[in-house]
Amino acid sequence: MIKDNQTYFNRLHVVLDGAAVVGSYVLAWLIKFSSPLATTTPGVTAYSARTYFSALYFIVPFYLVLYSAGSLYSSRRITRIRGEFAEIFRANTIGVIGVIVAFFLTELNDFSKTFIALFYVFNILLTCVIHYAFRSILYRIRHSGRNLKHVLCIGYSRAAEAYIDRILTNGQWGYVVHGILDNHVPRGTVYKGIRVLGSIENLQYILPENKLDEIAITLSLNDYDDLEKIVDDCEKSGVHTKFIPDYSSLFPSHPYTEDLMGLPVINIRYVPLTNSWNIFVKRVVDILGSLFCIVLFSPVMLFAAVGTKLTSRGPVIYRQERVGLHSKPFMMYKFRTMVVQTKEEEQKGWTTRNDARVTGFGAFLRRTSIDEMPQFFNVLAGSMSLVGPRPERPQFVRKFREEIPRYMVKHQVRPGITGWAQVNGYRGDTSIRKRIEYDLYYIENWSAGFDLRILFLTVFKGFINRNAY
């Protein structure tokens, strides 16, 4: 069983990481003191070698402790390699700071800063290479049918199907599901090759055989009354047990937990822009970005204003009520692109291709998205953001909130001039459901870098779009 081998893998990993620290240290020494780049005199180098290499007695265990604290020696079957690289980088950064502080406190002022920098870079690179190679070798071993984790699912549910789907599509994890136990689904029922072996009562006969590495509790919501007993039986057997909640219908996104004085609280949706620091960063970018765009595009906006005034009767700026942050209405500004209409005519519906209400000059403004530029002033005022879900008119919000699941989630953030849906082609008279999917992805995965990516794509894909009419 795999749990018998885990200890040996971890020990080998520790030995390899220790060798990486020593190898990086020696390589940094050779480049700094024994290569054409060396700048010290032979006498100083000979004297320093004893001191430099004596420090390894403390540096190697110090780094291994940091790696262990960063969970680099725990099972990482289902984690991505970039997460492991990030932990290596973090541990090495803490480590080099600790080494510098230790040298300072012991008054070892002859240590070269260049040497320390070289050691820092080499150790990160070499450790990452070792961990990548180690992981690649394990993947190959698992694909050959060894180093596998044997799992049994307790309960047939949507959670069980989702769990099996992920295991079957990620063979590198090395998981093998031997079957499912369930009290309601007939024995012999098969899901993608995984068979229902019998009722949950059979667990008392299976556990003593000690052939399983993990139990995955995948009960449906209707069977949660049995959860406590099943967990108790699994814990008594000593088999590692994990619980996969059947919450997909309740938590359609990425829930996260927080600790409320020992009480785990599940938040249904993670929205980064509810964090005060993230809000502050985004608002600063909005203010600076909108001011920059107002100055940069002022000639274009002047051209649009004059063209609108000369080509049709009516005001240059069109004000329309939209629904924004926290579902509060605000007035959004655009250059007028249609003939002046009554309030009832304005609420007719979407603008469609070759819409008779659009003026000739207005059609040009729409195709090039110049009509949206007055919204930089909305951003400056705080009712909008440079990037975010596009705001909609109140009558459509009332309609879509009843027809489209999770539609109102978009109002947890400020609406934007451009967004993830828009740069992917979902603007104008396109699928609202697809647009909401992209908006929700943006809301749940927001980062300053993601905003910059969308702004960059807007320059090439967002201004001129075949769906802008």
Backbone torsions as a table, in degrees:
resi	resn	phi	psi	omega
1	MET	NA	154.0	-172.6
2	ILE	-66.3	-29.7	-178.6
3	LYS	-66.2	-22.5	176.8
4	ASP	-75.1	-23.8	-178.0
5	ASN	-94.3	-18.2	-173.7
6	GLN	-59.1	-39.8	-179.1
7	THR	-60.7	-41.3	-179.2
8	TYR	-67.9	-39.8	176.7
9	PHE	-61.6	-43.2	-179.5
10	ASN	-64.3	-41.7	178.9
11	ARG	-63.1	-42.4	178.0
12	LEU	-63.0	-39.5	178.9
13	HIS	-62.0	-42.7	179.5
14	VAL	-62.6	-43.7	-180.0
15	VAL	-62.6	-43.4	-179.6
16	LEU	-66.0	-40.3	178.5
17	ASP	-66.2	-39.2	176.0
18	GLY	-62.7	-40.8	177.7
19	ALA	-64.1	-35.4	178.7
20	ALA	-65.0	-40.4	178.4
21	VAL	-62.6	-47.3	-179.9
22	VAL	-64.1	-45.6	-179.0
23	GLY	-62.1	-41.6	178.7
24	SER	-65.2	-39.3	179.4
25	TYR	-62.7	-47.1	-180.0
26	VAL	-65.3	-42.0	-179.8
27	LEU	-63.2	-41.7	177.2
28	ALA	-62.7	-38.7	178.8
29	TRP	-64.3	-46.3	-177.4
30	LEU	-62.9	-42.6	-179.1
31	ILE	-68.2	-39.2	-176.3
32	LYS	-76.0	-38.8	-170.5
33	PHE	-116.2	-13.7	-176.4
34	SER	-128.7	24.2	179.2
35	SER	-124.9	173.1	176.3
36	PRO	-57.8	-16.7	179.0
37	LEU	-82.2	-9.9	-177.1
38	ALA	-62.2	139.4	-177.5
39	THR	-121.9	-5.2	-177.6
40	THR	-91.6	161.2	178.5
41	THR	-79.3	154.3	-179.2
42	PRO	-55.1	-39.8	-179.0
43	GLY	-61.8	-43.5	-179.3
44	VAL	-66.8	-39.9	-179.4
45	THR	-62.2	-45.4	-179.4
46	ALA	-62.3	-40.2	179.1
47	TYR	-66.9	-41.0	-174.5
48	SER	-72.3	-27.3	-175.4
49	ALA	-58.0	-43.3	-178.7
50	ARG	-61.1	-43.4	-179.5
51	THR	-70.0	-44.0	-179.1
52	TYR	-58.8	-51.2	-173.5
53	PHE	-78.4	-19.4	172.7
54	SER	-66.1	-31.2	-179.0
55	ALA	-65.3	-21.9	-179.8
56	LEU	-61.2	-28.5	178.9
57	TYR	-59.4	-26.4	-179.3
58	PHE	-102.5	-33.5	-175.6
59	ILE	-69.1	-43.6	-177.4
60	VAL	-60.3	-54.4	178.6
61	PRO	-63.7	-32.0	178.8
62	PHE	-61.8	-45.0	179.5
63	TYR	-68.3	-37.5	179.1
64	LEU	-66.5	-35.3	175.5
65	VAL	-65.4	-40.6	177.4
66	LEU	-63.1	-41.4	178.5
67	TYR	-64.1	-40.8	179.2
68	SER	-65.9	-40.9	178.5
69	ALA	-64.3	-28.4	177.8
70	GLY	-86.5	12.2	177.0
71	SER	61.5	28.0	178.3
72	LEU	-73.4	-13.0	179.7
73	TYR	-108.8	11.2	171.8
74	SER	-90.3	167.6	-178.3
75	SER	-63.3	128.5	-178.9
76	ARG	-124.4	36.5	-178.0
77	ARG	-59.6	-43.3	-171.7
78	ILE	-105.2	10.2	177.8
79	THR	-96.3	152.7	-180.0
80	ARG	-81.1	151.1	-176.3
81	ILE	-64.0	-31.3	-179.2
82	ARG	-65.7	-30.5	175.6
83	GLY	-66.8	-37.3	176.9
84	GLU	-67.2	-41.8	177.0
85	PHE	-61.4	-40.8	179.9
86	ALA	-62.7	-39.3	179.3
87	GLU	-68.9	-37.3	176.4
88	ILE	-62.7	-44.2	178.0
89	PHE	-61.3	-44.6	-178.9
90	ARG	-63.7	-45.8	-178.9
91	ALA	-63.3	-39.9	179.8
92	ASN	-69.4	-35.1	177.5
93	THR	-65.1	-45.6	176.1
94	ILE	-63.0	-40.5	-178.1
95	GLY	-63.0	-46.2	-177.8
96	VAL	-67.5	-33.9	175.3
97	ILE	-64.7	-42.4	177.8
98	GLY	-62.4	-39.9	178.8
99	VAL	-64.1	-44.5	179.9
100	ILE	-61.9	-44.0	179.1
101	VAL	-63.3	-41.4	180.0
102	ALA	-63.6	-42.1	178.0
103	PHE	-62.5	-39.4	-179.3
104	PHE	-66.4	-43.7	-177.2
105	LEU	-68.6	-30.5	178.9
106	THR	-91.6	6.9	175.9
107	GLU	59.3	34.7	175.4
108	LEU	-90.8	74.4	-173.2
109	ASN	-78.8	-5.0	-177.9
110	ASP	-86.5	-0.5	178.7
111	PHE	-71.4	131.3	-176.9
112	SER	-76.5	131.0	176.9
113	LYS	-67.8	-33.7	177.4
114	THR	-64.7	-41.8	178.1
115	PHE	-60.4	-45.0	-179.4
116	ILE	-62.9	-41.1	179.2
117	ALA	-64.7	-42.0	178.2
118	LEU	-63.6	-43.7	178.2
119	PHE	-60.4	-42.4	179.7
120	TYR	-59.4	-48.5	-178.4
121	VAL	-67.8	-47.8	-177.6
122	PHE	-62.5	-40.2	-176.9
123	ASN	-67.8	-38.0	176.3
124	ILE	-63.2	-48.8	-177.7
125	LEU	-63.2	-47.5	-176.7
126	LEU	-66.9	-40.4	179.0
127	THR	-66.1	-40.1	177.4
128	CYS	-63.0	-41.1	178.6
129	VAL	-62.6	-43.1	-179.6
130	ILE	-64.3	-45.2	-178.7
131	HIS	-67.0	-37.2	177.4
132	TYR	-65.8	-44.4	179.7
133	ALA	-65.2	-40.7	179.6
134	PHE	-62.1	-44.1	179.8
135	ARG	-66.0	-40.8	-179.9
136	SER	-62.8	-40.4	178.8
137	ILE	-64.7	-42.5	179.0
138	LEU	-64.0	-38.0	177.1
139	TYR	-59.6	-44.4	-179.8
140	ARG	-64.6	-39.5	178.8
141	ILE	-62.6	-42.5	-178.6
142	ARG	-68.0	-38.3	178.1
143	HIS	-65.0	-23.1	178.9
144	SER	-86.8	-0.3	175.7
145	GLY	97.7	11.8	177.5
146	ARG	-117.8	168.5	179.7
147	ASN	57.5	43.3	-176.9
148	LEU	-99.8	153.5	173.3
149	LYS	-105.6	126.2	-176.1
150	HIS	-97.4	123.2	-170.3
151	VAL	-125.3	146.5	172.7
152	LEU	-125.2	132.8	178.2
153	CYS	-94.4	135.3	177.1
154	ILE	-108.7	102.5	-179.9
155	GLY	109.8	129.2	175.9
156	TYR	-98.8	118.7	-175.8
157	SER	-156.6	179.5	174.0
158	ARG	-61.9	-33.9	178.0
159	ALA	-65.0	-39.5	178.9
160	ALA	-65.0	-43.3	178.9
161	GLU	-63.4	-43.3	179.5
162	ALA	-64.3	-39.0	179.3
163	TYR	-64.9	-45.3	179.9
164	ILE	-65.7	-40.1	178.0
165	ASP	-55.9	-46.1	-177.3
166	ARG	-68.5	-37.8	179.1
167	ILE	-66.8	-41.9	-177.9
168	LEU	-69.1	-28.8	-179.7
169	THR	-91.0	-1.0	179.6
170	ASN	-132.1	69.6	-178.6
171	GLY	-60.4	-22.7	-178.7
172	GLN	-68.3	-15.6	177.8
173	TRP	-70.2	-27.9	179.2
174	GLY	78.2	28.5	177.6
175	TYR	-97.1	139.8	175.3
176	VAL	-128.2	116.8	176.9
177	VAL	-89.2	118.5	-175.5
178	HIS	-88.2	-13.1	178.6
179	GLY	160.9	-177.3	-178.8
180	ILE	-131.5	140.9	171.3
181	LEU	-110.1	132.4	-179.3
182	ASP	-155.6	145.4	-177.1
183	ASN	-87.9	-12.2	-172.7
184	HIS	-115.8	-26.6	-178.9
185	VAL	-90.0	132.6	-177.3
186	PRO	-59.3	143.6	175.1
187	ARG	-59.9	136.7	-179.0
188	GLY	99.1	-12.5	175.6
189	THR	-60.7	136.7	-174.8
190	VAL	-120.8	135.1	172.0
191	TYR	-125.1	108.4	179.0
192	LYS	50.9	43.2	176.6
193	GLY	89.8	-7.6	179.8
194	ILE	-98.4	123.6	-171.1
195	ARG	-100.9	144.6	170.4
196	VAL	-76.8	118.3	-172.0
197	LEU	-88.2	-20.8	-177.7
198	GLY	159.6	-162.1	-178.7
199	SER	-83.9	168.1	-178.9
200	ILE	-65.8	-25.3	179.0
201	GLU	-60.9	-23.2	179.6
202	ASN	-68.3	-11.1	179.7
203	LEU	-59.4	-34.5	-178.5
204	GLN	-66.5	-19.8	177.1
205	TYR	-94.3	-27.4	-176.9
206	ILE	-80.1	-41.2	-175.7
207	LEU	-60.4	-43.0	-179.1
208	PRO	-62.4	-19.7	179.0
209	GLU	-68.9	-19.7	174.3
210	ASN	57.2	42.2	179.5
211	LYS	-109.4	4.3	-176.9
212	LEU	-108.3	144.2	174.1
213	ASP	-94.1	-30.5	-177.7
214	GLU	-147.1	150.0	169.0
215	ILE	-114.4	127.2	177.0
216	ALA	-108.3	112.2	179.2
217	ILE	-84.9	110.7	-175.3
218	THR	-123.8	42.2	-178.0
219	LEU	-62.2	149.4	171.2
220	SER	-76.0	163.3	-177.5
221	LEU	-57.9	-31.8	-177.5
222	ASN	-70.9	-15.7	-176.1
223	ASP	-106.2	13.5	-175.6
224	TYR	-68.4	-12.5	175.8
225	ASP	-65.2	-25.5	-179.0
226	ASP	-89.8	-2.7	-171.5
227	LEU	-62.0	-44.4	-175.5
228	GLU	-61.7	-43.8	180.0
229	LYS	-65.9	-41.0	-179.6
230	ILE	-64.1	-43.3	177.9
231	VAL	-61.9	-42.2	-179.9
232	ASP	-61.6	-43.9	179.4
233	ASP	-64.4	-42.0	-179.7
234	CYS	-66.5	-40.3	-180.0
235	GLU	-65.0	-37.7	179.3
236	LYS	-64.6	-29.5	-178.6
237	SER	-77.9	-17.5	-179.1
238	GLY	84.9	2.4	179.6
239	VAL	-80.7	136.6	178.2
240	HIS	-61.2	129.7	-175.6
241	THR	-121.7	135.3	175.7
242	LYS	-126.8	149.4	-177.7
243	PHE	-114.6	122.5	179.4
244	ILE	-113.4	101.1	-173.6
245	PRO	-67.7	143.9	178.1
246	ASP	-89.3	67.5	-172.0
247	TYR	-112.1	11.4	-171.9
248	SER	-59.1	-32.9	179.8
249	SER	-77.2	-24.8	-179.5
250	LEU	-91.3	-39.0	-178.0
251	PHE	-115.0	83.1	-174.3
252	PRO	-77.0	5.4	-174.8
253	SER	-130.7	-131.1	-177.2
254	HIS	-116.4	85.8	179.1
255	PRO	-69.7	157.6	175.9
256	TYR	-141.5	155.1	-176.7
257	THR	-107.0	152.2	172.4
258	GLU	-136.8	155.9	-176.7
259	ASP	-97.4	120.2	177.8
260	LEU	-109.1	81.0	-178.4
261	MET	52.4	50.6	177.9
262	GLY	91.2	-9.2	178.9
263	LEU	-99.4	115.9	178.8
264	PRO	-71.0	127.4	179.6
265	VAL	-117.1	127.0	-178.7
266	ILE	-96.8	119.6	173.8
267	ASN	-91.3	128.3	-172.1
268	ILE	-64.8	-34.0	-175.5
269	ARG	-140.4	137.1	175.6
270	TYR	-94.5	118.4	178.8
271	VAL	-120.9	102.0	-177.1
272	PRO	-55.8	-29.3	-175.8
273	LEU	-82.4	13.7	166.9
274	THR	-92.4	-8.0	177.0
275	ASN	-79.1	131.6	-174.3
276	SER	-59.9	-40.9	-179.1
277	TRP	-66.2	-43.0	178.5
278	ASN	-62.4	-39.9	177.7
279	ILE	-61.6	-43.3	-179.1
280	PHE	-63.4	-46.3	-179.4
281	VAL	-60.8	-46.4	-178.3
282	LYS	-64.8	-38.1	-179.3
283	ARG	-68.3	-39.6	177.4
284	VAL	-61.9	-44.5	178.3
285	VAL	-62.2	-40.1	179.3
286	ASP	-62.6	-44.3	-178.6
287	ILE	-64.7	-50.8	-178.8
288	LEU	-65.2	-42.0	-178.7
289	GLY	-66.1	-41.3	-179.7
290	SER	-67.8	-40.3	176.8
291	LEU	-61.7	-43.6	179.0
292	PHE	-61.8	-44.7	-178.3
293	CYS	-68.2	-35.8	178.5
294	ILE	-61.9	-44.4	179.0
295	VAL	-68.2	-46.2	-175.5
296	LEU	-63.7	-43.0	-174.3
297	PHE	-98.9	11.4	-179.7
298	SER	-58.3	-40.0	176.0
299	PRO	-63.0	-39.0	179.0
300	VAL	-65.6	-43.0	-180.0
301	MET	-67.3	-35.2	176.4
302	LEU	-64.3	-42.6	176.8
303	PHE	-60.7	-42.9	-179.3
304	ALA	-65.9	-39.1	-179.5
305	ALA	-65.7	-46.0	-179.7
306	VAL	-65.6	-43.7	-179.4
307	GLY	-62.7	-40.8	178.8
308	THR	-64.6	-42.1	-178.2
309	LYS	-66.9	-37.4	-175.3
310	LEU	-81.4	-22.9	-172.2
311	THR	-99.8	-12.5	179.5
312	SER	-160.1	156.0	179.9
313	ARG	-79.7	147.3	177.0
314	GLY	123.9	177.3	-179.1
315	PRO	-69.3	155.2	178.1
316	VAL	-74.5	-44.5	-178.0
317	ILE	-97.1	131.9	178.4
318	TYR	-105.4	126.5	179.8
319	ARG	-107.0	127.7	-178.9
320	GLN	-135.3	137.5	180.0
321	GLU	-73.8	129.4	175.9
322	ARG	-130.1	164.5	179.4
323	VAL	-101.9	126.8	-174.5
324	GLY	-118.5	-145.3	-176.6
325	LEU	-56.6	134.3	-179.6
326	HIS	59.0	28.7	177.2
327	SER	62.9	22.5	178.9
328	LYS	-89.6	137.3	-179.5
329	PRO	-75.6	150.8	174.8
330	PHE	-149.9	164.4	-180.0
331	MET	-96.5	119.2	-179.4
332	MET	-98.3	138.6	-176.2
333	TYR	-100.5	140.9	173.8
334	LYS	-147.8	158.2	167.3
335	PHE	-72.0	135.6	-178.7
336	ARG	-66.1	128.9	-178.7
337	THR	-120.7	-2.0	-179.7
338	MET	-120.8	166.2	172.9
339	VAL	-68.3	154.4	-179.9
340	VAL	-63.8	131.9	-176.3
341	GLN	-126.6	164.2	171.4
342	THR	-76.3	167.8	-179.0
343	LYS	-63.0	-37.2	179.6
344	GLU	-66.7	-39.1	179.7
345	GLU	-67.5	-35.3	179.7
346	GLU	-63.0	-31.3	-176.9
347	GLN	-89.1	15.0	-178.2
348	LYS	-57.2	-44.1	-178.9
349	GLY	154.2	-161.2	-179.2
350	TRP	-64.2	153.9	168.9
351	THR	-78.5	126.4	-177.9
352	THR	-108.9	168.8	179.4
353	ARG	-60.1	135.5	-178.8
354	ASN	60.8	32.0	178.4
355	ASP	-61.3	127.6	-176.4
356	ALA	-67.4	-18.1	-178.5
357	ARG	-76.3	-20.4	-176.9
358	VAL	-80.1	130.5	178.0
359	THR	-76.1	165.5	178.9
360	GLY	-61.6	-47.1	177.7
361	PHE	-68.7	-34.2	178.3
362	GLY	-63.2	-36.2	178.0
363	ALA	-62.2	-39.2	176.8
364	PHE	-63.8	-45.2	179.2
365	LEU	-60.6	-38.6	-179.6
366	ARG	-69.3	-44.3	-178.7
367	ARG	-61.1	-33.3	-177.5
368	THR	-98.5	0.6	-179.1
369	SER	63.3	14.6	177.5
370	ILE	-65.5	-28.4	-179.5
371	ASP	-62.0	-20.0	-178.7
372	GLU	-85.4	-9.1	-171.6
373	MET	-63.0	-31.9	175.9
374	PRO	-59.3	-15.0	179.0
375	GLN	-70.2	-10.9	171.4
376	PHE	-59.6	-30.9	177.2
377	PHE	-74.4	-32.0	171.4
378	ASN	-61.7	-40.4	178.8
379	VAL	-64.9	-44.9	180.0
380	LEU	-61.4	-36.2	-179.5
381	ALA	-77.7	-17.8	176.5
382	GLY	100.7	-0.8	178.8
383	SER	-82.5	-16.6	178.3
384	MET	-137.5	172.5	176.2
385	SER	-125.6	162.8	175.6
386	LEU	-62.2	-39.7	-178.2
387	VAL	-125.7	134.6	178.2
388	GLY	166.1	176.3	176.6
389	PRO	-63.1	141.0	178.9
390	ARG	-67.9	136.4	-179.6
391	PRO	-76.8	153.1	-178.5
392	GLU	-122.6	162.3	179.4
393	ARG	-71.8	149.5	-174.9
394	PRO	-54.4	-41.4	-176.8
395	GLN	-65.4	-32.3	178.2
396	PHE	-77.7	-32.4	175.8
397	VAL	-62.4	-44.7	179.0
398	ARG	-62.2	-34.4	179.7
399	LYS	-73.3	-48.8	-173.3
400	PHE	-73.7	-27.4	-178.6
401	ARG	-64.3	-25.4	178.4
402	GLU	-89.8	-24.5	-173.3
403	GLU	-98.6	-29.6	-173.0
404	ILE	-116.9	117.7	178.6
405	PRO	-57.7	137.9	174.5
406	ARG	67.4	15.4	-178.7
407	TYR	-59.1	-39.7	-173.5
408	MET	-73.4	-9.9	178.8
409	VAL	-61.1	-29.6	-177.9
410	LYS	-60.5	-21.4	-178.3
411	HIS	-86.1	8.3	174.1
412	GLN	-80.9	-8.7	177.2
413	VAL	-131.0	164.3	177.5
414	ARG	-67.4	140.5	174.7
415	PRO	-68.1	159.6	-174.9
416	GLY	-125.5	164.1	173.4
417	ILE	-71.2	-40.3	175.8
418	THR	-130.6	165.2	-177.9
419	GLY	-158.9	177.0	-178.9
420	TRP	-63.5	-36.5	177.6
421	ALA	-66.9	-40.1	-175.8
422	GLN	-67.0	-42.9	-178.6
423	VAL	-72.5	-13.5	174.8
424	ASN	-97.9	13.0	172.3
425	GLY	93.6	0.1	-177.6
426	TYR	-96.1	84.4	175.6
427	ARG	-145.7	164.2	-178.0
428	GLY	68.8	-142.0	-175.7
429	ASP	-86.8	68.2	179.3
430	THR	-124.7	178.4	-174.9
431	SER	-60.7	120.9	177.0
432	ILE	-69.1	-37.4	-179.3
433	ARG	-63.0	-43.4	178.0
434	LYS	-65.7	-38.5	179.4
435	ARG	-61.5	-41.6	179.8
436	ILE	-66.7	-37.1	176.9
437	GLU	-58.0	-45.6	179.5
438	TYR	-68.5	-38.3	178.8
439	ASP	-63.4	-42.3	179.7
440	LEU	-66.0	-38.7	176.9
441	TYR	-60.5	-43.1	179.0
442	TYR	-62.5	-46.3	-176.7
443	ILE	-60.7	-40.9	-175.3
444	GLU	-83.8	-15.3	-176.8
445	ASN	-121.9	23.3	-177.1
446	TRP	-60.3	143.1	168.6
447	SER	-157.2	160.5	177.5
448	ALA	-60.4	-37.6	177.9
449	GLY	-64.6	-38.3	178.1
450	PHE	-63.3	-40.9	176.6
451	ASP	-60.0	-45.0	179.7
452	LEU	-62.6	-38.0	178.4
453	ARG	-62.6	-43.9	-179.7
454	ILE	-65.7	-41.9	178.0
455	LEU	-62.1	-40.2	178.3
456	PHE	-63.5	-44.7	-179.8
457	LEU	-67.7	-29.6	179.3
458	THR	-62.4	-36.4	-179.6
459	VAL	-60.3	-36.8	-174.3
460	PHE	-100.6	-24.4	-174.4
461	LYS	-124.4	-18.6	-170.3
462	GLY	-94.6	-33.3	-175.8
463	PHE	-66.7	-51.4	-178.7
464	ILE	-109.8	117.5	-173.7
465	ASN	-141.9	142.4	-177.2
466	ARG	-67.7	-18.2	179.0
467	ASN	-93.2	4.1	178.9
468	ALA	-92.9	102.8	178.7
469	TYR	-151.8	NA	NA
